[in-house]
Amino acid sequence: MNKMSLPTLPFDEKQIYVNGRWVTPVGQESANVENPDTASVIATVPECCAEDVDQAVKAAYAAFHDGPWINEYSGAQRRDAMLALADEIERHRDVIELIESFNVGKPISDMPGELEGTLDLFRHFAGYADKVQGRHIAAQTNPTCEMYTVKVPVGVVGFINAFNYPIHLLAWKVAPALAAGCTIVFKPGPQTPLTTLYFAYLMDKTGKFPPGVFNVVLGGAAVGQALVEHDLVDKVGFTGSVATGKHVVRSTASTKFIRSASVELGGKSPGVVMPDVDLEKTAKLVISGCMGNAGMNCNALTRLWVHRSIYDKFIPLLKTAAESLVLGTPQNGDTQMGPLIDENQYKRVLEYIRIGKEEDRAEVLTGGGPALGRGYWVKPTVFTMTNPKARVATEEIFGP
């Protein structure tokens, strides 16, 4: 396999996966999928419409209420199906890693760890599928009363995924839902649909998942809104920004039925450097924690308090650590940091750099502008300041 080119996809990327089949969506619009390293188009995928979402949800609903996944399959059968899926992912892990590297701009050296985590999640939750059980509760005040709990699957789950960890976040969502016996409609981030489609291909390849158990719809906010508001969706899972997460929660309460929602949102994680640490090692760890995945992490270490007694020694080490990061073609094994995901995020990060310089009056220790002269690259950037209320110190930037 040529690691410098996108693998040939074994499905028609102009189709979506619904009810166990690859189908042409009703929606007539399409969207380009880019390689953020070069801003070049690597695929064209459909933009679904509300009718496509309706068909996918109805397929999941029928699979849950009338299909064998929860009504006939034992927990052991669901376990074995999930283990077979994990094995299929492992057999094709090199392809998944390369697709993810091209579509997200991730350094290929980061991908083995992400795939290991993905495999672990499916195998871990597969172990729960045959252990879903309630408990007996003794009624101490009334011996004629018997009480017990029974755990049942929620039903149809609509998942809306983020662009920064497409396959790994998919595993976090899909694996426990499958183990519980739920059926799924999954919408990947519009920038990064390719590994989700490949996942659907691998699931289909196992031959162990009944039609409608897992369905994929593609598109942006309108598709997500149609999924969240659909009356046959019993639960919504979302990963993304705080603003969109609030909207998702409000939407689940404003429809015919109030549905459960699980939202994983942004952050502005702090760190404190104390005098007793190994300064050089800590500087490298801080930069890794901030710049990993080009800073597109909800838990990125993006603000730092340094004890005054070591400040003057530590800051130059931080600068050196940031400037030593290797930027370059993500498929090169020595690349340590990749580009931002798309033009919107690129412009957002550069705007925050401007805000840091001009509004917050922060000093740029290193970085502070575009990198490499192509794609959506931004230099690893470190500001120094004394104002903890500055915008770049309090608002999530989602960049390096």
Residue pairs with C-beta under 8 A, 6 or more apart in sequence:
1 7
1 94
1 95
1 98
3 98
3 108
3 331
4 329
4 331
6 35
6 42
6 43
6 98
6 99
6 102
7 95
7 98
7 99
9 43
9 99
9 194
9 197
9 198
10 198
10 201
11 22
11 197
11 198
11 200
11 201
12 22
13 33
13 43
13 44
13 45
13 194
13 197
14 24
14 30
14 44
14 45
14 46
15 22
15 23
15 24
15 25
15 46
16 22
16 23
16 25
16 46
16 48
16 52
16 56
16 215
16 216
16 217
16 218
17 23
17 197
17 200
17 201
17 204
17 214
17 215
17 216
18 52
18 55
18 56
18 59
18 215
18 216
18 217
19 55
19 56
19 59
19 63
19 211
19 212
19 215
20 204
20 209
20 210
20 211
20 212
20 213
21 211
24 46
25 46
25 48
25 49
25 52
25 217
25 218
26 48
26 49
26 51
26 52
26 55
27 46
27 47
27 48
27 49
27 51
27 52
27 219
28 49
29 46
29 47
29 49
30 44
30 45
30 46
30 47
31 44
31 45
31 46
31 47
31 190
31 218
31 219
31 220
32 41
32 43
32 44
33 41
33 42
33 43
33 44
33 45
33 103
33 191
33 192
33 193
33 194
34 40
34 41
34 42
34 191
34 342
35 41
35 42
35 102
35 103
35 105
35 375
36 104
36 105
36 338
36 339
36 340
36 341
36 342
36 375
36 376
37 102
37 105
37 329
37 330
37 338
37 339
37 374
37 375
37 377
38 374
38 375
39 343
39 374
39 375
39 376
42 102
42 103
42 194
43 194
45 193
45 197
45 218
46 218
46 219
47 218
47 219
47 220
47 223
48 217
48 218
48 219
48 223
49 219
49 222
49 223
49 226
50 222
50 223
50 226
52 217
52 223
53 185
53 217
53 223
53 226
53 227
53 230
54 226
54 230
56 185
56 215
56 216
56 217
57 156
57 158
57 185
57 215
57 227
57 230
57 232
57 233
58 232
59 211
59 212
59 215
60 156
60 183
60 184
60 185
60 212
60 213
60 215
60 232
61 155
61 156
61 183
61 232
62 212
63 69
63 183
63 210
63 211
63 212
63 213
64 70
64 153
64 155
64 156
64 182
64 183
64 212
65 71
67 183
67 210
67 211
67 212
67 213
68 210
69 78
69 181
69 183
69 209
69 210
69 213
70 153
70 181
70 182
70 183
73 81
73 181
74 130
75 129
75 130
75 131
75 132
76 129
76 130
78 126
78 129
78 130
78 178
78 179
78 181
79 126
79 127
79 129
79 130
79 179
80 126
80 208
81 178
81 206
81 208
81 209
82 122
82 123
82 125
82 126
82 129
82 175
82 178
82 179
83 122
83 123
83 126
84 206
84 208
85 122
85 202
85 203
85 206
85 208
85 209
86 119
86 122
86 123
86 126
88 202
88 203
88 205
88 206
89 96
89 115
89 118
89 119
89 122
89 199
89 202
90 119
92 198
92 202
93 112
93 115
93 119
95 198
96 111
96 115
96 167
96 195
96 198
96 199
97 108
97 111
97 112
97 114
97 115
98 108
98 111
98 331
99 194
99 195
99 198
100 106
100 111
100 114
100 166
100 167
100 192
100 194
100 195
101 107
101 108
101 111
101 330
101 331
102 194
102 330
102 331
103 166
103 191
103 192
103 193
103 194
103 195
104 163
104 164
104 166
104 192
104 338
104 341
105 294
105 330
105 338
105 339
105 340
105 341
105 375
105 376
106 114
106 293
106 330
106 338
107 330
107 335
107 336
107 337
107 338
108 330
108 331
108 332
108 333
108 335
109 333
109 334
109 335
109 336
110 292
110 293
114 165
114 167
114 168
115 167
117 168
117 171
118 167
118 168
118 170
118 171
121 168
121 171
121 172
121 175
122 171
122 175
124 175
125 175
125 176
125 178
125 179
126 175
126 179
128 176
128 179
128 180
129 178
129 179
129 180
129 181
132 151
132 179
132 180
132 181
133 151
134 148
134 149
134 150
134 151
135 148
135 149
136 146
136 147
136 148
137 147
137 148
137 149
138 147
139 145
139 146
139 147
151 180
152 181
153 180
153 181
153 182
154 180
154 182
154 234
154 235
154 260
155 182
155 183
155 234
155 235
156 182
156 183
156 184
156 185
156 232
156 233
156 234
156 235
157 173
157 177
157 182
157 183
157 184
157 185
157 233
157 234
157 235
157 236
157 237
158 184
158 185
158 187
158 227
158 228
158 230
158 233
158 235
158 236
158 237
159 170
159 173
159 174
159 177
159 184
159 185
159 186
159 187
159 236
159 237
159 238
160 187
160 224
160 227
160 228
160 236
160 237
160 238
160 239
160 240
160 248
161 169
161 170
161 173
161 186
161 187
161 188
161 189
161 196
161 239
162 169
162 189
162 239
162 240
163 188
163 189
163 190
163 191
163 192
163 296
163 341
164 189
164 293
164 296
164 297
164 341
165 293
166 188
166 189
166 192
166 193
166 194
166 195
166 196
167 195
167 196
167 199
169 239
170 186
170 188
170 195
170 196
170 199
173 186
173 237
173 239
174 184
174 186
174 214
177 184
177 237
178 184
178 213
178 214
182 235
183 212
183 213
183 214
183 215
184 213
184 214
184 215
185 215
185 216
185 217
185 227
185 233
186 196
186 214
186 215
186 216
186 217
187 216
187 217
187 218
187 219
187 223
187 224
187 227
188 195
188 196
188 216
188 218
190 218
190 219
190 220
191 341
191 342
192 341
193 218
196 216
197 216
200 214
200 216
203 209
203 214
217 223
217 227
221 244
224 248
225 251
227 233
227 236
228 236
228 248
228 251
228 252
228 255
229 251
229 254
229 255
231 255
231 256
231 257
233 259
234 259
234 260
235 259
235 260
235 261
235 262
236 248
236 252
236 259
236 260
236 261
236 262
237 261
237 262
237 263
238 244
238 245
238 248
238 261
238 262
238 263
238 264
239 263
239 264
239 265
239 298
240 264
240 265
240 266
241 265
241 266
241 396
242 265
242 266
242 396
245 263
245 264
245 265
248 261
248 263
249 261
249 263
252 258
252 259
252 260
252 261
253 259
264 298
265 298
266 298
266 396
266 398
267 298
267 299
267 300
267 396
268 302
268 303
268 393
268 394
268 395
268 396
269 289
269 299
269 300
269 301
269 302
269 303
270 301
270 303
270 304
270 305
271 286
271 289
271 301
271 303
271 304
271 305
272 304
272 305
272 306
272 307
273 282
273 286
273 304
273 305
273 306
273 307
273 310
273 314
274 307
275 307
275 309
275 310
279 310
279 313
279 314
279 317
280 317
282 314
283 314
283 317
283 318
283 320
283 321
284 321
286 301
286 304
286 318
286 321
287 318
287 321
287 322
287 325
287 380
289 300
289 301
290 300
290 301
290 302
290 400
291 322
291 325
291 337
291 380
291 400
292 300
292 337
293 300
293 338
294 337
294 338
294 339
294 340
294 378
294 399
294 400
295 302
295 349
295 397
295 398
295 399
295 400
296 340
296 341
296 345
296 398
296 399
298 396
300 398
302 396
302 397
303 388
303 393
306 314
306 315
315 365
315 384
318 365
318 382
319 365
319 366
319 382
322 365
322 366
322 367
322 380
322 381
322 382
323 366
323 380
325 336
325 337
325 380
326 334
326 335
326 336
326 337
327 335
327 336
327 337
327 338
327 371
327 372
327 377
327 379
327 380
328 334
328 335
328 372
329 335
330 338
330 339
337 380
337 400
339 346
339 372
339 375
339 376
339 377
339 378
340 346
340 349
340 376
340 377
340 378
340 399
341 376
342 376
343 376
345 376
345 398
345 399
346 376
346 378
348 397
348 398
348 399
349 378
349 397
349 398
349 399
349 400
350 369
350 370
350 378
352 391
352 392
352 395
352 397
352 399
353 364
353 367
353 368
353 369
353 378
353 381
355 391
355 392
356 362
356 364
356 383
356 390
356 391
356 392
357 364
357 368
359 391
360 383
360 385
360 387
360 390
360 391
360 392
360 393
361 385
361 387
362 383
362 384
362 385
362 387
362 390
362 392
363 383
363 384
363 385
364 381
364 382
364 383
365 382
365 383
365 384
366 379
366 380
366 381
366 382
367 378
367 379
367 380
367 381
367 382
367 400
368 379
368 381
369 378
369 379
370 377
370 378
370 379
371 377
371 378
371 379
378 399
378 400
379 400
380 400
381 399
381 400
383 392
385 392
385 393
387 393
388 394
